[in-house]
């Protein structure tokens, strides 16, 4: 068991998956902030050692008192129900990020929860019961506009001119091919623009990435549509700061943090109407298009690349919007209010 556990422990945040996922990343981001507001611990594998943590097998031996069990997966809802059935006093909370109709099994699990949170209004629309919408937030002290963009680009070995980026997993679901196709259309007539495709092609996606690189080479744009290697999470802010425009071309997304991270760094965003992007990207800070529509994606990017004044206005608006609506402290506080309500 971790040292320096809160006393009392009021909330348990389970993570029942070893492999890194969006849910795991959410727990890692949120719990340290929430720990300043309420007694919260994690349980389960695959989490950093510096988080307050109780092994699953020790849960039954905690001092008997009412606690909130904050599940984010089916397995975690099921374990919470099992622990409560065994006599452990728990209030069960579930956060849903899914944007599809749930199976009968999942609906049954959700129906047994004491409260439900949705990460977006679109997610809430897929539920058969009321939920509280709480958007994800980010650390706006880590993701900030650049001090000296030219110096930062030089340090990272990047060219001058305008830079357009698309970051994340490289696969069709993420729309990486749509981004590449849109950039091919745009860069043919804009010699001062360079595009960055940064991320990792996971198992089974190597041929997809090779196909994108071959297409770029066939167009003679291999020096202007670049594929830098993925960088660690703690270096991502710099890679947003070097950009003039960020593109989120996903065909499907649960929530999607990258537009918020880019906007926090003062980078306007062109995104597709998936996930929570319609609730994140405003007309002042960027533009929205339908997923998979390459001509529309290219057309939406063009005004930012061709009009410096539009780009600057959107940059200022993007940062202001995130500071007002998407701080991680606000997300943490909203969840803590629900915890306290459940604890009575």
C-alpha positions in Angstrom: 0.0 0.0 0.0 1.2 3.5 -0.8 2.6 5.7 2.0 1.0 9.0 3.0 -2.6 7.9 2.2 -5.3 10.4 3.0 -7.2 10.0 6.3 -10.0 9.6 5.8 -10.2 7.9 2.4 -13.4 9.2 0.9 -13.1 8.3 -2.8 -11.7 5.3 -4.6 -10.8 5.7 -8.3 -10.2 2.2 -9.8 -8.1 1.5 -12.9 -8.6 -2.1 -13.9 -6.5 -2.1 -17.1 -2.7 -2.5 -17.3 -2.3 -1.0 -20.8 -2.2 2.7 -21.1 -5.5 4.2 -22.3 -7.4 7.4 -22.3 -9.1 6.4 -19.0 -5.8 5.7 -17.4 -4.5 9.1 -18.6 -7.5 10.8 -17.1 -7.0 9.2 -13.7 -3.3 10.1 -13.8 -4.1 13.8 -14.6 -7.0 14.2 -12.2 -6.2 12.4 -9.0 -3.3 14.6 -8.0 -5.5 17.7 -8.4 -8.5 16.1 -6.6 -6.2 15.0 -3.8 -5.8 18.6 -2.8 -9.6 18.8 -2.4 -10.7 15.4 -0.9 -9.3 12.2 0.4 -8.9 10.1 -2.8 -6.9 7.0 -3.7 -6.5 4.8 -6.8 -6.6 1.1 -7.0 -5.6 -1.3 -9.8 -2.6 -1.9 -12.0 -0.7 0.3 -14.5 -0.6 3.5 -12.5 2.4 5.7 -11.5 3.9 5.0 -8.1 3.5 8.5 -6.9 -0.3 8.4 -6.9 -2.1 7.5 -3.6 -2.9 3.8 -4.1 -4.5 0.9 -2.3 -4.1 -2.6 -3.9 -7.4 -4.2 -4.9 -6.9 -7.0 -2.4 -6.6 -4.5 0.5 -10.0 -2.8 -0.2 -12.0 -5.1 2.0 -9.7 -4.3 4.9 -10.1 -0.5 4.8 -11.8 1.0 7.9 -15.6 0.7 7.5 -17.1 4.0 6.3 -19.1 5.3 3.3 -17.0 6.0 0.3 -17.5 6.9 -3.4 -16.4 4.3 -6.0 -15.7 6.3 -9.2 -15.8 3.8 -12.1 -15.0 4.6 -15.8 -15.2 1.1 -17.3 -17.7 -1.8 -17.2 -15.3 -3.9 -15.2 -15.0 -1.2 -12.6 -18.8 -0.8 -12.3 -19.1 -4.6 -11.9 -16.4 -4.7 -9.2 -18.0 -1.8 -7.4 -21.3 -3.6 -7.3 -19.6 -6.8 -6.1 -17.9 -4.9 -3.3 -21.1 -3.3 -2.2 -23.0 -6.6 -2.3 -20.3 -8.1 0.0 -21.0 -5.4 2.6 -18.6 -2.6 1.7 -20.5 0.7 2.1 -20.1 2.4 -1.3 -21.8 5.0 -3.4 -21.2 4.2 -7.1 -20.4 6.8 -9.7 -19.8 6.1 -13.4 -18.3 8.5 -16.0 -19.3 7.8 -19.5 -17.3 8.9 -22.5 -18.9 6.7 -25.1 -20.7 8.0 -28.1 -22.7 5.0 -29.2 -25.7 3.0 -28.0 -24.8 0.9 -25.1 -25.3 -2.9 -24.9 -28.0 -4.3 -22.7 -25.3 -5.4 -20.2 -23.8 -1.9 -20.0 -27.2 -0.3 -19.6 -27.9 -2.7 -16.7 -24.6 -1.7 -15.0 -25.3 2.0 -15.5 -28.8 1.6 -14.1 -27.3 0.3 -10.8 -25.1 3.4 -10.4 -26.0 6.1 -7.8 -24.9 8.9 -10.2 -23.6 9.3 -13.7 -21.3 11.8 -15.3 -20.9 12.4 -19.1 -17.8 14.0 -20.6 -19.9 15.8 -23.2 -23.5 16.7 -24.1 -23.3 14.3 -27.1 -22.2 11.5 -24.7 -25.1 12.3 -22.4 -27.6 11.9 -25.3 -26.7 8.2 -25.6 -27.6 7.5 -22.0 -31.0 6.2 -20.9 -30.8 8.2 -17.6 -29.9 11.7 -16.6 -26.3 12.6 -16.1 -24.1 15.6 -15.2 -22.0 16.9 -18.1 -18.4 17.6 -17.0 -15.9 18.3 -19.7 -12.3 17.2 -19.4 -9.8 19.9 -18.6 -6.1 20.3 -18.9 -3.2 22.0 -17.0 -3.2 25.5 -18.4 0.1 26.2 -16.6 1.8 23.5 -18.6 0.1 24.1 -21.9 0.8 27.8 -22.6 1.6 30.0 -25.6 5.3 30.2 -26.7 7.7 32.8 -25.5 9.9 32.7 -28.6 8.4 30.5 -31.3 11.3 31.0 -33.7 13.8 29.9 -31.1 11.8 26.9 -30.1 11.4 25.8 -33.7 15.2 26.1 -34.2 15.8 24.1 -31.1 13.5 21.3 -32.4 15.0 21.4 -35.9 11.8 22.7 -37.5 11.6 25.0 -40.5 10.3 28.6 -40.5 7.1 29.6 -42.3 3.7 28.3 -41.3 3.5 25.0 -39.4 0.3 22.8 -39.4 0.2 19.8 -37.0 -1.8 16.7 -36.5 -0.8 14.6 -33.5 -1.9 11.3 -32.0 -2.3 7.7 -33.0 -1.7 7.2 -36.8 -4.7 5.2 -38.1 -7.8 5.7 -40.2 -10.1 6.1 -37.2 -8.0 9.2 -36.3 -8.3 10.6 -39.8 -4.5 10.8 -40.4 -5.1 10.0 -44.1 -7.6 12.8 -44.4 -5.1 15.2 -42.9 -2.4 14.1 -45.3 -4.7 14.4 -48.3 -5.9 17.9 -47.2 -2.3 19.0 -46.8 -1.3 17.7 -50.2 -4.1 19.9 -51.6 -3.0 23.0 -49.7 0.7 22.8 -49.9 0.9 22.6 -53.7 0.1 26.3 -53.9 1.5 27.4 -50.5 5.3 27.0 -50.5 5.6 28.6 -47.1 3.6 25.9 -45.3 4.9 22.7 -43.7 2.8 20.0 -42.1 3.7 17.7 -39.2 2.2 14.3 -38.7 3.4 13.1 -35.3 2.3 10.0 -33.4 2.7 6.3 -33.3 1.3 3.6 -35.7 0.3 0.9 -33.2 0.4 -2.8 -34.0 -1.3 -3.5 -37.4 -1.1 0.1 -38.6 2.4 0.0 -40.0 1.2 -0.5 -43.6 -1.2 2.4 -43.2 1.7 4.7 -42.2 3.9 3.4 -45.0 1.1 4.1 -47.5 0.8 7.7 -46.3 4.6 8.3 -46.6 4.5 6.7 -50.1 1.7 9.1 -51.1 3.6 12.1 -49.8 6.7 11.1 -51.7 4.8 10.5 -54.9 3.6 14.1 -54.7 7.2 15.3 -54.1 6.3 16.7 -50.7 8.4 14.6 -48.4 10.4 17.7 -47.3 7.2 19.5 -46.4 4.9 16.9 -44.9 7.1 15.5 -42.2 6.6 12.5 -39.9 8.6 13.2 -36.7 8.8 10.4 -34.1 6.4 10.4 -31.2 7.7 12.3 -28.2 7.0 11.7 -24.4 4.0 13.4 -22.9 6.1 15.9 -20.9 7.4 17.3 -24.2 4.1 17.6 -26.0 3.5 21.3 -25.0 6.5 22.5 -27.0 5.3 20.6 -30.1 2.0 22.5 -29.9 3.7 25.8 -29.3 5.7 25.6 -32.6 2.4 25.4 -34.6 0.4 28.0 -36.3 -2.6 25.7 -36.8 -3.7 22.4 -35.4 -5.9 19.9 -37.2 -8.0 17.2 -35.4 -9.3 15.1 -38.4 -10.8 12.2 -36.4 -13.5 10.0 -37.9 -14.5 8.9 -34.4 -13.5 10.1 -30.9 -14.7 9.6 -27.4 -13.8 13.1 -26.1 -10.5 14.2 -27.6 -8.0 16.4 -25.6 -5.6 17.4 -28.3 -7.7 20.4 -29.5 -7.8 21.7 -26.0 -4.1 21.3 -25.5 -3.4 23.1 -28.8 -5.8 25.9 -28.0 -4.2 26.4 -24.6 -0.9 27.0 -26.4 -2.6 29.7 -28.5 -3.1 27.5 -31.6 -6.3 27.7 -33.6 -7.9 24.4 -34.4 -9.7 22.9 -37.4 -11.6 19.8 -36.2 -14.2 17.3 -37.3 -17.7 17.1 -35.7 -16.9 14.1 -33.6 -16.3 13.5 -29.9 -16.7 16.7 -27.9 -15.1 18.8 -30.6 -18.3 20.7 -31.3 -18.4 21.7 -27.6 -14.7 22.7 -27.7 -13.9 24.5 -30.9 -15.7 27.9 -31.3 -16.0 29.9 -34.6 -13.7 32.5 -33.1 -11.0 29.9 -32.2 -11.2 27.6 -35.3 -13.5 25.8 -37.6 -15.5 22.5 -37.8 -16.1 20.1 -40.7 -17.7 16.8 -41.2 -15.4 13.7 -40.7 -13.8 12.3 -43.8 -14.6 15.3 -46.0 -11.1 16.1 -47.3 -12.1 19.1 -49.5 -14.0 20.7 -46.6 -11.0 20.1 -44.3 -8.6 21.8 -46.7 -11.1 24.7 -47.3 -11.4 25.2 -43.5 -7.7 25.4 -43.1 -7.0 27.8 -46.0 -8.3 31.1 -44.3 -6.0 30.6 -41.4 -3.0 30.0 -43.6 -3.8 32.9 -46.0 -4.8 35.6 -43.5 -2.3 36.5 -40.7 -4.9 38.7 -39.0 -7.4 35.9 -38.8 -4.7 33.5 -37.5 -3.7 36.0 -34.7 -7.3 36.7 -33.7 -8.1 33.0 -33.5 -4.9 32.4 -31.5 -5.9 34.8 -28.8 -9.5 33.5 -28.7 -8.3 29.9 -28.4 -6.2 30.5 -25.3 -9.0 32.6 -23.7 -11.6 29.9 -24.3 -9.6 27.2 -22.7 -8.7 29.4 -19.7 -12.4 30.0 -19.2 -13.9 26.6 -19.8 -11.3 23.8 -19.8 -9.1 24.1 -16.7 -8.3 20.8 -15.0 -9.0 22.4 -11.7 -12.5 23.1 -12.7 -13.1 19.5 -13.8 -11.7 18.2 -10.5 -13.8 20.6 -8.5 -17.0 19.6 -10.4 -16.3 16.0 -9.7 -15.5 16.6 -6.0 -18.9 18.4 -5.7 -20.6 15.2 -6.9 -18.5 13.1 -4.5 -19.6 15.3 -1.5 -23.2 15.1 -2.6 -23.1 11.3 -2.7 -21.3 11.2 0.7 -24.1 13.4 2.1 
